[in-house]
Amino acid sequence: MWFHAGFDSSRPDIYVAQWELRLEGELDDETLRSAYTALVNRHAALRAAVVTRADGEPVQVILKHVEPSWRVVDLTGVPEDRQPAKVRALADADRELPFALDKPPLLRCSLLRLRLGEHRLILTAHHIVVDGWSASILLPELFQIYAEGGTAAGLPRASAYRDYAAWLAAQDAEASDAAWRAALDGVTGPTLLAQPDGRSLQGAGWSDSIDVTVDKDLSRRLTDFARARNLTLNTVVQGAWAVTLAHRTGSDDVVFGLTVAGRPAELSGAERMVGLLVNTVPVRVRCDPAASFHRFLSDLANSQAEVLAHQHVGLARVQRLVGVGELFDTLFAFQNYPADLGTAPVDFGDLRVRVVAARDQTHLPLSVQVSPGPPILARFNFRPDLLGVGEVERVAGMFVRVLESVVGDGCVGCADVLVEGERKVVLEEFARGGEVSRPPGVAGGVGGVFAGVVERVPDAVAVVAGEEQVSYRELDERAGRLAGLLAGRGVGAGDPVAVMVPRSVEMVVAWLAVVKAGGVYVPLDPGYPVSRTAAMAGKAVLVVSVGEHAELIGQVREHAGPDGDVPALWLDDPGTADALAQVQAGAAVAVDGDSPIYVMYTSGSQGRPKGVVVTHRAVVDLVADSALSAAAAGRVLVHSPQVFDASTFEVWGPLLSGGTAVIAPPHRLHTDELATLISTSELDSVWITAGLFTIMAADTPECFASVRQVWAGGSVVPPAAVEAVQRACPGTQVVNGYGPTETTTFATAFPLEPGPAAARVPIGRPQDGARAYVLGPGLAPAPIGTVGELYLAGTGLAQGYHHQPALTAQRFTADPYGPPGTRMYRTGDLARWNPDGTLDFHGRADDQIKIRGHRIETAEIQHTLLTHPHIQQAVVTTHHNTHTGPQLHAYAVPTPHTTPTPTPDQLHTHLTTTLPPYMLPTTITILESLPLTPNGKINHHDLPAPTTHHTDQPTRTPRTPHEHILCTLFNQTLGITHTTPTDNFFHLGGHSLLATRLTNTIRQHLNVDIRVHQVFSAPTVAELALLIDDLEPAKPTLRPMRPRATRPQP
């Protein structure tokens, strides 16, 4: 409080409280003033000042006598109808007048005369000397002294605050520390009701409040419920607040602050002591959805009893013990004071006194004060700069509904916190997408739909790759022949076929051929480590191109084990061409919609990737979605890696709609090259990751001008990037698409309308046939505006994980709100419904992260580090860098007595044998040990800040002009200050998107035709400088393109 009082004198001091009392009857002003003087000098705390010593430390000083601050204001001349406003204005002015903490008393009194027989008394005090309990002592005492003629001689001796200080010093600090460690064991982060990005100490000002009165019948039933179960009403309302927080935040392990009186029963006179004794302590509550309220509240009472003797410990100390810093942003107080004027009038002789207002402030987003009544009263004080009044009203309503659920003594997870009609809104109106309009031929799966397109438009262009154009008739013929060859190799319905073919017409032919043969294609990336490729391929038939991958396939066969005679079909082998010429294209193998069409692998938490099995119907429904179908029937760019599920829409979108798949070159494209391709290909639809979209929106937003629809997603889409593209391309629609691989590319979508950028881009509404649920504890539907875990169901849902039934059962569960027998997928993403029925994304409920569109389980990286023979502990974290975006950082502890200690470069090399490039940490830091919390868990907050990882090789200064320029360009691209010729671009924080930006910059400065893949093959300044010496001059990249006309608004 001392710090805040001096932090910014231009802002109100939020630790100032005020009470307004109505005085009715005959009043003797001078006697009241004498009573007030006696009151101030009776209690040492009211004569206290806080001064600063020479060393800067604050100390409290008690003066023997102070002259009270007293004033009388005559408002009898103010018209009666204007008096209330005048009273409030005077009260507000007094509250805003700062206290000088070194000039006591830190209490002011104003007597306002309204008319004969009616006054207002305004008492304003600083909380550093008076807490709420103290006020309940001081106000009655003031009028008791007044009734005695202004003398305190008849009152018992005031309790001395120094007795409390002595008691505090005698407490067992070690026992208290142990108690708080145990109570908060396992807490890894704060429970926050307000959005973290809006929190600001400087923004703190006067708070607003909402008062809620619990009806008398419910108040009585709550009291009876508590009494019958040997519980206190305090425990009951605390538990109700915990359940409210659990529902509102989507977490079943919550922490909130609790204001405790700080007056120990064993300290004689503590209940009559005036001063700052209250304390704020954390309350940690585990809300087991299956527990009855009786059991839940009994457990809460028991856990509170374990720390009851330790509630004197300061919050700052508790936070240090736990090691997580901030613990909560809501405060709860049960105001059961020993003497309280309350709102009912109290007579002191001829004077009737009533408290008409008690004004207090909160530095937290929300403070809840509950008075037992009856009836029970709840005041919600909130900071309007952090929480809107509508949000607080919803929280207050939820609290009352939880109280209603308590007396029913059902299960905690069954508490109905939805307002009337809200369940139908969130489970039906919001949760369900439109009807799916499936094309003809669905019964035959993707092959059947494609056959219908071939019959309808046989001569239309199906695929374009550079100068090569393939009609639907030709594509069908080529895929049919390859399907026949696959069938001859034993491929039949449901058999996996691993396809390692670069992005090309041949890749599309191969995918379609597998589908026609009834098989299941498994896309592979030749850039992945051999062990990972082998795990993904399994014993499947391999379709590969011989020129690039012969050595890799040999290694895959070795990894397959002694019986690893993996059959392979080499597409560009002359013998394969001869065989294809002799095979007759036959009809596609009949499959139903529930048959699998592909298996796509994502990061797994158990040290191995997990394969998502997607069905034919899911792909058909994706393409048939009303938000996608129009653009899919045109020209669609195919540029995503084939192992990324965006390729599903890019390939099958046009092929099942009669459109054209425009194939990008097989190499990694730098952004200028991609911009040129987009602007010159007359595209109708482009899918692009949010990271790449952000870079291109900043560098070349005009490249999208000729595109009808741009889909961005894979991670959070920045509003500013959307606005930049819309401004440059008024005829282009930008859509934020969301969906994990388990729901076939997209599950929700949000088309953005032109206009100023919003604070957050929603992920939209469910697509046709899809269902989206935001669920809280016990899978209960979360109210509108409440963060919960996002579950997806309906069309697009994958079958599960290939050969991982336990993981499938864990993530794909029964849908309690869908048709009988249906399932839903637990995404692990946090979301909330907006009032307009759109979804906002709010991060993750677990450790999974997304970087540049890729889902990454940090546990898989940690597991791989631990497979190194000389590493015994590892942890992987993420860090957001302004220039590079989110990055992975690893920390490793070598096994004891390891000589020499593994270097970061050596560990990086070890990871590359198993993990794909996007999962490699930017830095690896070697530690002697991992920092631990007092409870023995890894303390992520105490991990050293990641530092730029320079190479283990000897460093040197630049020797050539190209090295000098490249060092500067590395610094500019990565936002760092020092690069040496031996430094690796990717070890310094670079990644694929920044590599595209680097190549653009090199082209501009050195006028050479450099490609992104060359940065990967020559990642150091020295290597890149040598490479540049042999490169051809750069070619023009982007030509101006006339934008589409702005679409008419509906």
TORVOFI-259326 format. One record per residue (C-alpha): x, y, z; residue in one letter. Coordinates in steps of 0.001 Angstrom, whole numbers, plus 500000, padded with zeros to 6 digits. Each point is the difference from the previous one (the first is absolute). Layout:
XYZa
...
This chain:
500000500000500000m
502875502330500804w
501456499323496535f
496707500574498194h
499353503221501897a
503223501469498629g
500001498243496630f
498119502674498068d
498593502967501896s
497964501033496934s
497737496941500362r
497506499154502741p
501289497958502921d
497959496798499786i
500731499118503622y
497628502680501261v
496670498955501495a
496984502142500770q
496808499665502021w
496964502241499655e
497551500093502907l
496558501575500252r
499377501697503341l
496347500721500830e
498849501852503084g
501340502725502172e
503812500236499652l
502540501889502099d
502815500810497569d
502570500817502655e
499297496854501996t
500424497917496853l
503288501777499285r
501187499287503530s
498972496374499611a
501949499775496758y
503092501575501653t
499762497540502860a
499639497097497589l
503104500980498008v
502147500406503094n
498610496832501600r
501460497664497342h
503722500035499255a
499447498953496403a
498096503229499334l
503010501998501191r
502413498091497759a
502201501448497278a
502237498220497507v
503370501670499511v
502996499033497938t
503355499384501629r
503263501164498521a
500528496561498470d
496664500217498185g
498128497552502229e
496534501040501229p
499264499880503730v
496833500671501975q
500088502722502679v
497272500482502647i
499454503566501207l
498802500667503547k
497308502399498814h
498705501221496658v
497558502672499011e
497162498262498120p
499001501043496489s
496465501368500392w
497857502279497904r
496392501076499888v
498274500857496714v
496659501764500028d
497765498837497133l
496753501406501382t
500051502650497261g
500170497391497228v
496592499055498524p
498878496674501396e
499867498282496619d
503631500949499363r
501331499003503389q
500665496289499176p
502225500943497070a
501795502578502121k
500576497470502782v
501415497470497528r
502228502635498398a
501437500981503400l
500504496360500940a
501739499235496705d
502244503054500332a
500990498949503500d
500714496465498834r
502187501264497182e
501997502271502289l
503221498052500668p
501270499311503483f
503559500933500890a
500981496844501860l
502560501848502089d
497409502511501260k
497415498439502348p
497224499493500560p
499328497884496927l
496288500452500632l
497711502894499055r
496502500870501137c
497496502299498282s
496629500939501488l
497483501201497416l
496920501910501162r
497007499349497767l
497042501273502010r
498723500109503514l
500286496505501446g
501973498491497118e
503748499826499378h
502494497933498065r
503274498869501549l
502810499120497583i
502923498000501432l
502959499489497663t
502981497896501097a
503125498428498588h
500114496217500271h
503564500133501276i
498540500839503447v
496425498712499791v
498588496758498562d
496362498998499595g
499888498253503382w
501369503163501632s
497228502065498428a
497417497711501580s
501563500926503357i
500555503702499395l
496563500988498694l
498012498627502971p
502624501336502423e
499721503497498513l
496321500196500821f
500379498288503341q
502473502743500948i
497597502598498607y
497177498573502120a
502292500310503038e
500481503708499347g
503184499753497923g
502175498120502491t
501421496481499613a
500550499535503727a
497195497456500245g
501403497699497304l
502366497110500779p
503678500532499266r
500812499751496309a
502002496968498951s
503605500840499142a
501189499341496452y
503488499267501343r
498591496828501574d
499200498734496532y
503502500869498756a
501473498001502895a
497737497033499259w
500973500128496329l
503710499924500782a
499545496886502160a
498488497820497236q
501804496941498606d
501072501123496529a
501223496562498913e
496695498317500892a
498088502694498118s
502200499641496938d
499462496241499968a
496233500410500329a
499774502374497043w
502257497841497843r
497729497038500603a
496816501986499397a
501181501309496638l
501919496954498819d
499446499526496276g
498846503543499244v
501834500987496833t
498371503286499089g
497435502607500967p
496223499854499799t
499075503084497992l
496521501307499350l
501083503072498045a
502004499840496793q
503724500154500860p
500792502408497161d
497738502647501493g
501500500067503472r
501775503157501086s
500940501475503350l
500066503448498445q
496454499510498752g
498636499473503499a
497416502592501007g
496713500111501848w
498107496763499767s
496323499432499296d
497773497595501836s
496951497808499510i
497909498933502995d
498120496718500051v
497472499008502658t
499383496280500349v
496290499487500609d
498962499196503546k
498874496463499235d
503315499026498381l
501907501756502780s
498079497951502581r
500543496741498120r
503734500677499700l
500232500656503730t
498044496809500728d
502169498031497538f
503178501171501756a
498664499355503497r
498731496492499157a
503435498981498671r
502083501637502711n
501345502591497570l
500285503758500321t
498147502297497631l
503408501487499214n
501192496614498669t
496830499590497937v
500260503354498223v
503769499596499519q
499382496644498355g
497303501521497800a
502442502693498907w
502625497345499185a
497511498113497826v
499021503275498310t
503647500657499189l
500428496435498746a
497124500416497576h
501052503482498947r
503670499157499392t
499592496445498734g
502321498579502666s
499124497542502777d
503003501067502105d
499548503645500967v
501594502515502335v
498473503195501333f
501005502498502631g
498256499963503362l
499870502926502379t
500452498685503552v
499453502011503170a
503504499316501306g
498798500032503593r
501132496718501607p
497711498528502637a
502914499362502340e
500940503704500072l
498024501651502801s
498147503107498836g
500675499380496304a
496286500190499195e
499941503621501305r
503269501055498383m
500087502900497548v
502636500079497281g
501037498202496857l
499826496343501000l
498146498530497032v
502035497914497623n
499519498565496542t
500780496318499588v
499520497662497035p
497250497387500072v
500702497045497750r
496912497932499128v
499835496834497926r
496518499753498548c
499400496298499428d
497025499959497607p
498830496615501318a
500016501012503677a
496782500903501800s
499884503529501369f
499986498564503521h
503251498102499421r
501515502862498023f
499261502557502714l
501183497667502753s
503299499562498167d
500254503777499646l
499394500466503730a
502690497430500807n
502539501616497687s
499242503407501521q
500467498594503489a
503503498838499060e
501133503581499286v
497815501779502566l
502904500447502400a
502173501384497208h
497748502694498516q
502255502700501401h
502654499297497334v
500221502781497421g
498892499311496461l
503382500989498541a
501703497353502124r
497477497337498976v
500567500836496346q
503749499624500429r
499503496650501710l
497903498664497138v
502245501486497328g
497325500981497489v
499654503727500688g
496450501209499510e
497389497542501255l
496621501666499438f
498221503149498878d
496797499692502070t
499543500620503702l
497304498597502284f
498974501290503426a
497361498710502403f
499093502976502168q
498873498627503337n
501090502847502244y
499399499921503778p
498086503303499987a
498598501645496930d
497540502829499490l
499008498319496755g
497188501574498006t
497434499884502793a
499754503150502148p
501463499980503509v
498887502435502691d
502444501784502269f
497795502055502301g
498080502486497843d
502208499333497002l
499217497321497413r
503006498819497965v
499974498046496771r
502898499108497661v
498766500946496530v
503203499321498055a
503300498229500497a
502418500769497194r
503103497902499569d
502366499408497114q
501687497009498441t
503358499849498268h
499019496601498603l
497555499549497127p
497294498676502365l
499397499848503754s
496950498268501456v
498750500973503455q
497306497821501534v
498006500924503101s
498033497207501695p
496830502034500526g
497384498653499972p
499499500399497154p
503443499279498597i
501441503038498250l
502818499899497439a
501826503042498694r
502135499598496858f
502613502768499871n
501750500062496644f
502431502019497961r
498118501175496909p
503279500331498081d
500403496225500260l
496469498580500265l
496863501345498381g
496793500361501961v
498352497320497837g
502745497526500820e
499684500678503730v
496225499655499833e
500407496596498366r
502478498907502669v
497673501224502757a
497107498108498433g
502103496841499777m
500900500330503696f
496330500108500995v
499190497017497785r
502823498016501577v
498555500849503430l
496686498582498783e
501794496824498899s
501701499667503384v
496762499536501928v
499002497283497526g
503181498141501048d
500540498569496539g
503432499543498485c
502323502951499561v
500225499457496262g
496212499976499760c
499650503589501189a
497865501756497431d
501587503400499491v
498158500855496800l
497279502626499951v
496554499053498802e
500105499065496317g
503816500157499834e
500416496206499836r
497962499828496819k
501965502886498514v
503484498565500617v
499124496357499263l
497751500518496995e
500086503461498461e
503720500600500480f
501384496466500040a
498583498643496756r
501103500898496499g
497692499998497002g
498842496970498066e
502534498326497735v
499079500033496325s
501892496958498749r
500753499548496290p
498904496945497995p
502079496861500364g
500620500282503747v
499092496345500476a
503192499117498118g
502146502223502168g
502475502470498509v
500514497735496994g
496286499986499256g
499711503795500214v
503070500421497793f
498528497600497451a
496906502184499836g
502133503094499333v
501886498185497222v
496707499034498412e
498711503573500269r
503085501961498819v
502456497498498466p
501950502576497995d
500245502670502692a
503471500668501378v
500406498075503251a
503644500678500858v
502516502645498930v
503690499849500846a
502059502604498210g
499486499400496283e
498402496582500511e
496206499776499916q
498045496813500661v
496310499578499266s
497618498053502185y
499841497265497379r
503786499649499895e
500367500176503778l
497395497286500405d
501767497817497418e
503482500424501547r
498767499396503538a
497989496994498852g
503067498362498467r
502091500627503119l
497163498616502124a
500086496849497925g
503738499707500546l
499514500489503761l
497330497330500022a
502494497695498332g
502350500677502916r
497300498863502414g
498403503318500903v
496323499590500778g
497269501587502077a
501411501605503145g
503656499228499262d
502464502809500794p
502171501418497226v
502795502375500992a
500444502714497366v
503308501854499823m
499624502034496827v
500898503699499733p
497224502530499473r
499131499414496335s
497439498535497643v
501473496590500883e
499156500566503657m
496361500663499137v
499941496948497729v
501460497866502784a
497456501151502587w
497115499425497618l
501392496601498983a
500134498835503617v
496395501137500442v
498902498173496865k
501731496831501203a
498051500226503251g
503171500687501983g
500921502598502597v
502722502451499034y
502604501055502568v
501840503179498907p
503723500032500807l
502519502825499969d
503511499065498814p
501345502795502231g
498993498137503163y
502525497834501870p
500202496390498858v
498748498585503293s
496906502196499922r
499314499207496347t
500345496279500738a
497590500231502927a
497447501752497824m
500413497654497047a
499864496791502010g
499665496993497678k
497993501932497417a
500623499860496274v
502176502983499075l
499334502177496983v
503120502064499402v
502028501776497349s
503295498193499479v
502188502961499175g
499875501700503382e
499117497333502508h
501701496715499151a
502545500271502828e
497315501112502466l
497726497063499130i
502868497652500603g
500425501480503467q
496271499730500633v
500163496300499144r
502854499573502450e
497972501675502737h
497087497687499244a
501990497144501549g
501099496553498852p
496696499370498235d
500022503447498518g
499598499057496340d
497870503096499405v
498650499898496438p
500694503189498077a
498611501328496729l
502439502395498294w
497944502361497846l
502797501228497768d
501581496591499492d
499803499024496284p
498657496614501037g
497115501680501828t
499173502009496880a
499919496812497917d
497781498287502575a
497603502939500090l
499682499920496214a
498790496401500180q
497517500470502856v
496397500737499200q
498326502657502138a
497077498402501749g
497181501260502166a
500844501262503446a
499684497530502854v
496695500632501725a
500354501416503516v
497474501596502303d
500214503403501580g
501272498624503305d
503028498352498385s
503347501683500664p
501532502029497179i
503273501173501560y
502124499940503145v
501760503240500854m
502530500156502817y
500359502710502635t
502222500409503038s
499352497541502835g
500616500304503724s
501363496464500478q
503143500457497975g
498492498900496685r
497725501725497481p
496308499169499947k
498201499187496758g
496575501568499513v
497668497749497969v
497614502058497844v
497014498620498097t
498666500521496486h
496833501645501308r
502021502504502000a
501835501141496856v
496826500158497902v
498207502041502665d
502941502378500310l
499851500800496305v
496200500291500040a
500002502632502746d
498153503123498926s
502872502267501050a
502482498064497835l
498122498526497085s
499824503092497772a
503718500736500186a
500877496290499774a
498213499794496639a
502521502498498610g
503791500054500002r
501575498964503306v
503698500296500819l
501704496806501220v
503082501173501904h
499765498504503511s
502285497117500941p
498276496715499166q
500348498905503635v
497995503053501138f
496226499529499985d
499422503260498116a
501023497991496933s
496752498046500413t
497938502995499003f
502523501277497472e
499923496734498023v
496526498554500557w
498212503347500106g
500348500662496265p
500080496354498880l
496632499203501589l
498444503260498788s
501073500197496373g
502618502640500760g
503726500140499288t
502820499115502386a
502867502394499277v
503178498218501172i
502802502152501382a
503609498999499270p
501229497196502270p
502710502000501757h
499527502347502955r
498756503321498664l
501321503305501249h
497267502576500591t
500742502022496861d
499789496824497929e
496743499019501668l
498636503520499535a
500799499813496306t
498325496602499695l
496871501236501791i
499722503204498018s
500517498405496582t
498032496749500295s
496450501417499873e
499119498199503201l
496628499804501662d
501191498577503322s
503231499934501999v
500627498403503387w
502914501461501939i
501261499610503553t
499487502928502335a
503762500518500313g
500583500151496261l
496871502108499543f
501392502514502508t
503325500281498165i
498374500392496601m
497453502482501345a
502926502123501144a
502196499552496899d
497729499464496975t
496313500277500984p
499067500946496443e
500890496507498765c
496561498776501137f
498133502555497906a
498979497500497318s
498947497287502469v
496343499564500834r
500493498377503416q
503041499738502293v
499813497546502887w
502453500575502838a
500421497982503173g
502058497385501751g
500652502483502815s
498733503401501116v
499316502359497085v
501079503583500849p
497261502568499361p
502515502489498610a
501055497512497301a
496376499514498948v
499468503727499829e
503125500481497863a
498828497422497437v
496442501345499941q
501301503519499468r
502227498916497097a
497483497522498536c
496409501249500472p
498599497229497797g
501622497166501960t
498242498248502861q
502177498900502915v
498776497030502046v
501436498828503310n
499837496197499881g
500430497843503093y
500206496245500357g
502362497315501267p
501071497123497792t
497508497823501889e
497116501950498450t
501214500041496383t
501625503379499418t
497177502336501066f
497352499807502703a
499080503674500357t
500419503056497832a
499615503751500300f
499728502128496835p
501331503462500809l
498190503052498757e
501976503090498933p
500491502573502723g
502231500969502906p
501905497195501659a
498347498495503073a
501958499135503135a
499644496280499261r
499064498041496871v
497396497344500893p
500365496452498718i
496375500225498957g
497087497590499874r
499819496245499361p
500090498980496376q
497203498118498332d
499242496750501804g
502450500750502805a
499272500534503683r
502073502027502434a
499603499949503771y
501684502192502587v
499901497892503154l
500972500618503595g
500394497713503022p
498107496736499660g
499508500672496257l
497322502557500914a
499312502595497279p
501848503221500747a
497923503200500063p
500445502613497305i
503213501907500650g
501478497263502184t
503271498321499034v
499749496220499774g
501555497144498094e
498979499676496374l
498566496661498834y
499187499285496353l
497558497489498555a
497992499243496921g
501311499961496463t
503745499965499497g
500714498039503178l
502856497544499527a
499715496325500903q
502797500334502533g
503723499317500196y
501590497244497927h
500806496989502216h
499610502088503187q
496652498924501515p
500736501324503495a
500813503487498707l
496975499872497716t
497724499163502938a
501544502840501991q
499508502720497384r
496887498754498145f
497218499644502563t
496243499519499945a
498076503116499007d
497423500639502745p
498263502679497933y
499921498332496593g
498016497131498496p
500357496632501762p
503262498231499254g
501840503087498759t
503387501130501235r
501746503306500580m
503672500954499906y
501646501693502955r
502172502629498324t
501865501218503086g
499391503536498728d
498305502584502183l
497233502098498491a
496920501991500881r
496760500923498291w
499425503633499111n
496437501352500247p
499764499935496180d
500649496250499861g
503631500145498887t
502860498301501816l
503106501664501389d
503207497989500424f
501628500309503449h
503077497782499917g
500577496461501196r
498875497958502980a
503173497861499813d
503633500245498914d
499339499580496281q
500954503029497947i
499695501167496425k
502931501506498176i
499572501163496410r
496940497803499606g
501598496829501405h
498636498367503143r
502858499059502290i
500013497916503164e
502951501275502036t
500017496629501787a
501140498339496768e
503005502333499783i
500831499397503670q
499710496238499478h
502377500166497041t
502545502004501984l
499855497374502734l
500913497283497511t
503474501542499842h
502217497762502152p
501471502923501933h
496845501992500808i
498019499233503157q
497489502889500117q
498455502252497380a
497261502573499708v
498721501931496974v
498306503383500199t
498752502626497584t
500945503637499770h
498488502711497812h
502498502208498209n
498841503225498357t
501955499310496813h
499883496217499755t
496634499163501593g
499599496981502320p
503128497931500487q
500863496711501668l
502738500007502631h
501437496874501600a
501873499561503259y
502016496851500657a
501815498611503049v
502848497541499252p
500377496793501957t
502460500303502905p
503721499720499244h
499444500235496247t
503246501026498317t
499957501889497801p
496583501607500489t
497825499806496858p
499954503299498141t
496862501695498625p
501149499206496462d
500384496312500856q
496538499866501568l
498551501833497021h
501527497395497704t
498543497256502188h
496520501505499664l
500255500265496219t
500209496208499766t
496446499702501312t
498133503295499785l
498880502005496957p
501477503489499578p
496979501842501385y
500397498172503338m
503657500884500543l
500596502449502875p
501491503357499152t
502326499742502979t
501221497206502258i
501380501098503357t
502131497657502106i
499293500272503739l
501502498327503033e
496474499496501343s
496461501119499271l
498555502610502383p
497299498558502226l
497106501467501925t
499954499392503755p
497619497129499194n
502602498293497819g
498483500807496599k
501853501680497139i
499847503756500492n
499580501331496472h
500127503583501252h
503558499530501280d
501398498468496836l
502690502316498622p
498967502180497098a
500810498316496678p
503096501439498416t
500990500046496373t
501692496708499190h
503205500611498101h
501840497123498445t
502452497837501904d
502490500744497215q
502629502754500422p
498635503387499018t
501671502557497759r
499292503376498431t
498607500393496460p
502671499716497299r
498137500839496796t
497474502673498956p
497310497316499712h
500669498791503541e
499771503573501316h
496674500557498237i
498563496628501046l
500891500589503663c
498054503252499825t
497036498328498270l
499948497185502582f
499864502633502761n
497186501923498323q
497903496918499303t
500410498495503470l
499931503211502016g
503410499360501564i
503153502096500206t
502916497648499362h
500565497228497485t
503267498349499013t
500737498147496754p
499861496622501771t
496563500569501568d
497079497850498834n
496890501948498960f
497691497448501634f
502002499794503218h
499658503771500324l
496190499774499961g
499250499680496301g
497309497753498563h
498408499257496655s
497903503186499846l
502937502208500937l
502119498132497470a
497558501151497309t
500386503570501232r
503790499647500045l
500085498792496397t
497871502955498931n
502382502382501756t
503047498342498438i
498404500260496545r
499396503712500531q
503487500792501320h
502176497646497959l
497809499461496901n
500424496216499971v
497412497296499326d
500099498242503366i
497394497430501127r
498814499133503485v
501300496436499884h
503494501387499433q
499879501737503400v
499230496604501537f
502920498354498201s
502398502888500748a
498725501455503294p
503140501834501167t
501166503385498730v
503234498493498691a
498250497170498132e
497388502321498555l
502637502500498862a
501794497281498026l
496712498859498497l
499037503524498923i
503204500381498019d
498698497372497540d
496349501095499732l
498316501502496955e
498629503579500093p
496520500356501429a
496995500088497716k
497047502378500382p
497544498531502457t
496758501895500408l
498066501626497212r
497114502393500682p
496578498336499935m
496664501735499596r
497898499311503108p
496666498281499746r
497017502271500194a
498655500407503503t
497270497444500651r
496560501470500581p
498953499865503624q
497107497633500726p
